[in-house]
């Protein structure tokens, strides 16, 4: 892949100028994701019970945030689409609610390794081709999850606009993206706690969203923003030299474990109060992710 430059677009977030072509990106992802254990998913290190609880807790928080604005989502028999289903944790969670679930991903390796009972709910292959098939079939879903996908696509506006066609009348779209060029990252870089912009990840990430930029993009695609939350601001660890996992990569695991413990504790106290905390953090521009509920 060639070198890249970033430009701030009309929505107020950065994106790659002169993005790679569809075929170039397709070849890249085929090489990265279609290999067992050689791409994004690695089975060598198993998740702990606390990590699995953390994954499912985060999905429950998103679900409760969505239910808060759309109570019609409660009940059996709803339909769920996970675009970029990864290791299958969301499929696991919503199957447990007796929902009808479908996941799209380039590979079934991560799902087969972590949630093998969900492989039957997974449609494997080029995500965008399979998504186009769903559009043509007129399929509708009560909830669509786009978790760490939008930053990868060439045309985010087009994808968000197209997804409107498959969300049911009283359904929701949940979009999660990294919170990039955030106030924390800017402070870290300006004050030299870090020497490089570690969040840049070309060609995997073509867009670098902030809250206002994602909101403007979504509104242009015809969505109403119902609620925005974030997640634990793990990058605040970088202000402390004893926990700066960018300068000392060996500290990464302990920082991750600390996040898992704290987030699980907050969740155990109250899901809704945790969401309110993360809603306030999102307003401040904090948190490593942006999680937006759209209808």
C-alpha positions in Angstrom: 0.0 0.0 0.0 1.2 3.5 -0.8 1.8 6.2 1.8 -1.3 8.2 2.9 -2.2 11.7 3.9 -5.1 12.8 6.1 -7.6 15.7 5.3 -10.4 17.0 7.5 -13.6 16.6 5.6 -16.8 18.7 5.6 -18.2 16.7 8.6 -15.2 17.7 10.8 -13.3 14.4 11.0 -10.2 13.2 9.3 -10.1 10.8 6.5 -7.5 9.4 4.1 -7.0 11.5 1.0 -6.9 9.4 -2.2 -8.2 6.2 -0.6 -7.2 2.8 -2.0 -9.5 1.3 -4.6 -12.1 -1.4 -3.9 -10.1 -4.2 -5.5 -6.9 -3.1 -3.7 -8.7 -3.2 -0.3 -10.5 -6.4 -1.1 -7.2 -8.1 -1.8 -5.7 -6.7 1.4 -8.6 -8.0 3.5 -8.7 -11.4 1.9 -5.0 -11.9 2.7 -5.6 -10.6 6.3 -8.8 -12.2 7.3 -9.3 -15.4 5.3 -6.4 -17.2 7.0 -6.9 -19.4 10.0 -5.0 -17.9 12.9 -2.9 -15.6 10.7 -5.1 -12.6 10.5 -7.1 -10.7 13.1 -8.2 -13.6 15.2 -5.6 -15.7 17.1 -6.6 -18.6 19.2 -3.2 -19.1 20.9 -4.3 -17.1 24.0 -7.7 -17.9 25.4 -9.9 -15.3 27.0 -10.3 -15.3 30.8 -13.8 -15.6 32.3 -13.5 -11.9 33.3 -12.8 -11.0 29.7 -15.7 -12.9 28.4 -18.0 -11.3 31.0 -16.6 -7.9 29.9 -17.4 -8.6 26.2 -21.0 -9.6 27.0 -21.4 -6.7 29.5 -20.4 -4.2 26.8 -23.0 -5.6 24.5 -25.6 -5.4 27.2 -24.8 -1.8 27.8 -25.3 -1.0 24.1 -28.6 -2.9 24.1 -29.9 -1.1 27.2 -28.9 2.2 25.7 -30.9 1.3 22.6 -33.9 0.0 24.7 -33.8 3.3 26.6 -34.8 5.1 23.4 -36.7 2.3 21.7 -38.6 0.1 24.3 -40.1 -1.9 21.4 -36.8 -3.8 21.2 -37.8 -5.7 24.4 -39.1 -9.2 23.9 -38.4 -12.5 22.1 -38.3 -13.0 18.3 -36.7 -9.7 17.3 -34.2 -9.7 14.5 -30.5 -8.8 14.8 -27.8 -8.2 12.1 -24.1 -7.9 13.1 -22.1 -6.4 10.2 -18.6 -7.5 11.0 -19.5 -10.2 13.5 -15.9 -11.0 14.4 -15.7 -13.5 17.3 -19.4 -13.8 17.6 -20.0 -12.3 21.0 -23.0 -10.2 20.0 -24.5 -13.1 18.1 -24.1 -15.1 21.4 -25.8 -12.4 23.5 -28.8 -11.8 21.2 -29.3 -15.5 20.5 -29.5 -15.8 24.3 -32.5 -13.4 24.2 -34.2 -15.7 21.6 -33.7 -13.3 18.8 -33.2 -14.3 15.2 -29.6 -13.5 14.5 -27.4 -13.1 11.4 -23.8 -12.1 11.3 -21.6 -11.0 8.3 -17.8 -11.5 8.3 -14.9 -12.2 6.0 -14.0 -15.3 8.0 -15.7 -17.7 10.4 -12.4 -18.4 12.2 -12.9 -16.0 15.2 -16.5 -17.1 15.7 -15.7 -20.8 15.3 -12.9 -20.4 17.9 -14.9 -18.4 20.5 -18.6 -19.1 19.8 -18.8 -22.2 17.7 -22.5 -22.5 18.2 -23.0 -19.2 16.4 -21.3 -20.2 13.2 -24.6 -21.4 11.8 -25.8 -17.8 12.1 -22.8 -16.4 10.2 -22.7 -15.5 6.5 -19.1 -15.8 5.5 -17.5 -13.9 2.5 -17.2 -10.4 1.3 -19.2 -8.4 3.8 -20.3 -5.7 1.3 -21.4 -8.2 -1.3 -23.4 -10.1 1.2 -24.9 -6.8 2.5 -25.9 -5.9 -1.0 -27.7 -9.3 -1.3 -29.7 -8.4 1.9 -30.6 -5.1 0.4 -31.9 -6.7 -2.8 -33.8 -9.3 -0.8 -35.6 -6.6 1.1 -34.5 -8.0 4.5 -35.4 -6.0 7.6 -33.8 -6.1 11.1 -34.9 -4.6 14.4 -31.3 -3.9 15.4 -28.2 -3.6 13.2 -24.8 -3.4 14.8 -21.8 -1.8 13.0 -19.0 -2.3 15.5 -15.6 -1.1 14.5 -16.5 -1.3 10.8 -17.3 2.2 9.6 -13.7 3.4 10.0 -12.6 0.7 7.5 -14.9 1.5 4.6 -14.2 3.7 1.5 -17.5 5.5 1.6 -19.0 5.7 5.1 -21.9 8.0 4.0 -23.0 5.5 1.4 -22.9 2.6 3.9 -24.9 4.5 6.5 -27.4 5.5 3.8 -27.8 2.0 2.5 -28.3 0.5 6.0 -31.4 2.6 6.4 -33.0 0.2 3.9 -32.6 -2.8 6.2 -33.5 -1.3 9.5 -37.2 -1.9 10.4 -39.5 1.0 11.0 -39.1 1.0 14.8 -35.6 -0.5 14.7 -32.2 1.0 15.5 -28.6 1.1 14.2 -25.8 1.0 16.7 -22.5 2.4 15.4 -19.2 2.0 17.3 -16.0 3.6 16.1 -12.7 4.6 17.7 -12.6 8.1 19.1 -9.6 9.4 17.2 -7.7 12.7 17.4 -9.5 13.0 20.8 -8.8 15.7 23.4 -6.8 13.0 25.4 -4.7 12.0 22.3 -4.0 15.6 21.4 -2.9 16.4 24.9 -0.7 13.2 25.1 1.0 14.1 21.8 1.4 17.8 22.5 2.9 17.2 25.9 5.1 14.5 24.5 3.8 11.6 26.6 3.8 9.8 23.3 6.1 10.4 20.3 3.8 9.2 17.5 0.1 9.2 16.7 -0.4 5.6 17.6 -4.1 5.6 16.5 -3.2 5.9 12.8 -3.7 2.5 11.2 -3.6 2.7 7.4 -4.9 0.9 5.3 -7.2 -0.7 7.9 -8.6 2.7 9.1 -9.6 5.1 6.3 -11.7 7.5 8.6 -10.8 8.9 12.0 -14.0 9.9 13.7 -14.9 12.2 16.5 -18.3 12.6 18.1 -19.4 15.7 16.2 -18.1 14.4 12.9 -19.8 11.1 13.2 -23.1 12.8 14.2 -22.9 15.2 11.2 -22.2 12.3 8.8 -25.1 10.2 10.3 -27.5 13.1 10.0 -26.5 13.6 6.3 -27.3 9.9 5.8 -30.8 10.5 7.2 -30.4 9.2 10.7 -31.6 10.7 14.0 -29.1 10.5 16.8 -30.9 9.1 19.8 -28.0 8.6 22.3 -24.2 8.7 22.4 -22.1 6.9 25.0 -18.5 5.9 25.1 -16.4 3.4 27.0 -13.6 3.3 29.6 -10.9 5.9 28.7 -8.0 3.5 28.7 -5.7 5.9 27.0 -5.6 8.1 30.1 -3.1 5.4 31.3 -0.6 7.0 29.0 -0.2 10.1 31.2 1.5 7.9 33.8 5.0 6.6 32.8 4.3 3.5 35.0 1.3 2.6 32.8 2.2 4.1 29.5 1.6 1.0 27.3 2.7 2.8 24.1 6.2 3.5 25.3 6.4 0.2 27.1 4.3 -2.5 25.3 4.8 -5.0 28.2 2.4 -2.8 30.2 -0.5 -3.3 27.8 -1.9 -6.5 29.3 -2.0 -5.1 32.8 -3.8 -2.0 31.6 -6.2 -4.1 29.7 -6.9 -6.3 32.8 -7.4 -3.2 34.9 -10.0 -1.9 32.4 -11.8 -5.2 32.4 -12.0 -5.3 36.2 -13.2 -1.6 36.5 -15.8 -1.9 33.7 -17.2 -5.2 35.1 -17.5 -3.6 38.5 -19.3 -0.5 37.1 -21.6 -2.8 35.2 -22.4 -4.8 38.3 -23.5 -1.7 40.1 -25.9 -0.4 37.5 -26.0 -0.7 33.7 -28.1 2.4 33.2 -25.9 4.5 35.6 -22.8 3.2 33.8 -24.3 4.3 30.5 -25.1 7.8 32.0 -21.5 8.0 33.2 -20.3 7.2 29.7 -22.8 9.5 28.1 -21.3 12.4 30.2 -17.8 11.3 29.2 -18.8 11.3 25.5 -20.0 14.9 25.9 -16.5 15.7 27.2 -14.8 14.0 24.3 -13.4 11.3 26.5 -13.4 7.5 26.0 -11.5 5.4 23.5 -14.7 4.6 21.5 -17.8 6.5 20.3 -21.0 4.5 20.5 -24.0 6.1 18.8 -27.6 4.9 18.8 -29.4 5.9 15.6 -33.0 5.5 14.5 
